[in-house]
Amino acid sequence: MSTSEESKQAAWWRPALAGAAAGVANGFFGGGGGMILVPMLVRLCHLTQRKAFATSVAIILPLCILSSVIYLLRGGLDWTAALPYLLGGLAGGFLGGKLFKGVNMDWLRRAFALLILYGGVKSLFF
C-alpha cells in the first residue's frame, strides 16, 4: 500500500466527523447542518469553497429527510405550516443551483458568513 493510500485511509474520520456534526445540528435545530458542514469540508477535507457548498447540499438532503421523518413520527411536524415554505424553498433552491456556478466565491463566502452572523445575533437577542 502506498503512502498516499495509507494517508487517505487514516483520514476517514474527517468526513465522518463533518457529517456527524451536520447531523447533530440538523437533529437538534431542524436545520443548520450546512453552516457547520461547509467550513468543516473546507478545513478538514480540503475541498474548495465551491465544492464544499455543493457537497454540503448533497449531504444535507438525506439528513433533512431523516430529521423530518423523526419529527413527523414524534408529532412535531406541521405539514400545513411547512408546505408554503417548502414550495418557496424548492423554487429558491432551483434558482440558487442555477446561479451558483456564476457566483464569485469571495462574494459567496462573505454572504454565507453574514448569514451565519445574522442568525447568531438574531438567536442571541431576539
VOGU-3710 file (C-alpha; in Angstrom, 3 decimals, decimal comma):
1> mstseeskqa> 0,000/0,000/0,000  1,387/3,396/-0,950  1,797/6,295/1,444  -0,976/8,155/-0,367  -3,417/5,278/0,142  -2,456/4,978/3,815  -2,990/8,718/4,238  -6,462/8,502/2,692  -7,414/5,566/4,906  -6,096/7,308/8,014
11> awwrpalaga> -8,153/10,413/7,202  -11,546/8,611/7,029  -12,537/10,269/10,283  -12,509/13,781/8,797  -15,552/13,348/6,551  -17,228/11,223/9,228  -16,707/13,998/11,794  -18,054/16,659/9,438  -21,118/14,546/8,647  -21,742/13,773/12,315
21> aagvangffg> -21,581/17,454/13,272  -24,001/18,363/10,489  -26,332/15,550/11,529  -26,351/16,662/15,164  -27,122/20,253/14,145  -29,906/19,080/11,849  -31,371/16,833/14,520  -31,225/19,424/17,298  -32,209/22,518/15,381  -34,141/21,152/12,410
31> ggggmilvpm> -31,532/22,591/10,063  -28,266/24,450/10,063  -26,101/21,472/9,230  -24,684/23,293/6,216  -23,414/26,108/8,407  -21,297/23,561/10,229  -20,560/21,336/7,269  -19,204/23,875/4,766  -16,342/25,148/6,960  -15,520/21,581/8,022
41> lvrlchltqr> -15,447/20,355/4,420  -13,014/23,152/3,589  -10,765/22,772/6,628  -10,867/19,069/7,418  -11,489/17,577/3,988  -9,573/20,191/1,988  -12,366/20,801/-0,532  -12,514/24,061/-2,439  -15,164/26,502/-1,256  -17,311/25,845/-4,332
51> kafatsvaii> -17,128/22,063/-3,901  -17,829/22,382/-0,164  -21,054/24,334/-0,796  -22,217/21,857/-3,439  -21,214/18,808/-1,406  -22,971/20,088/1,706  -26,247/20,269/-0,208  -25,900/16,621/-1,229  -25,098/15,621/2,361  -27,804/17,733/3,983
61> lplcilssvi> -30,658/16,381/1,844  -30,728/12,895/3,408  -30,096/14,391/6,858  -33,097/16,691/6,432  -35,266/13,817/5,242  -34,236/11,728/8,252  -34,838/14,610/10,684  -38,237/15,297/9,083  -39,305/11,669/9,458  -38,272/11,664/13,123
71> yllrggldwt> -40,147/14,934/13,774  -43,182/13,561/11,899  -43,202/10,320/13,914  -42,911/12,250/17,176  -45,708/14,662/16,286  -43,528/17,736/15,842  -44,143/18,385/12,138  -46,973/20,573/10,853  -47,272/19,909/7,099  -49,861/22,661/6,656
81> aalpyllggl> -47,494/25,292/8,010  -44,481/23,811/6,197  -45,998/23,497/2,706  -45,739/27,157/1,583  -42,124/27,282/2,783  -41,388/24,008/1,024  -42,769/25,301/-2,263  -40,839/28,562/-1,973  -37,743/26,652/-0,916  -37,958/24,402/-3,957
91> aggflggklf> -38,164/27,416/-6,250  -35,345/29,196/-4,423  -33,196/26,068/-4,392  -33,651/25,628/-8,122  -32,767/29,264/-8,800  -29,798/29,182/-6,424  -28,496/25,991/-8,007  -28,735/27,519/-11,474  -26,959/30,732/-10,407  -24,327/29,006/-8,233
101> kgvnmdwlrr> -21,777/28,343/-10,960  -21,521/32,004/-11,937  -21,204/33,437/-8,412  -17,836/34,771/-7,299  -16,600/32,590/-4,418  -15,345/35,541/-2,371  -18,802/37,083/-2,538  -20,480/33,771/-1,719  -18,181/33,127/1,258  -18,863/36,599/2,651
111> afallilygg> -22,602/36,261/2,115  -22,519/32,902/3,900  -20,558/34,430/6,799  -23,082/37,274/7,058  -25,941/34,766/7,089  -24,306/32,863/9,944  -23,617/36,117/11,814  -27,190/37,330/11,293  -28,572/34,012/12,558  -26,312/34,085/15,593
121> vkslff> -27,152/37,678/16,530  -30,855/37,086/15,998  -30,748/33,934/18,155  -28,950/35,747/20,944  -31,009/38,916/21,106  -34,460/38,309/19,600
//
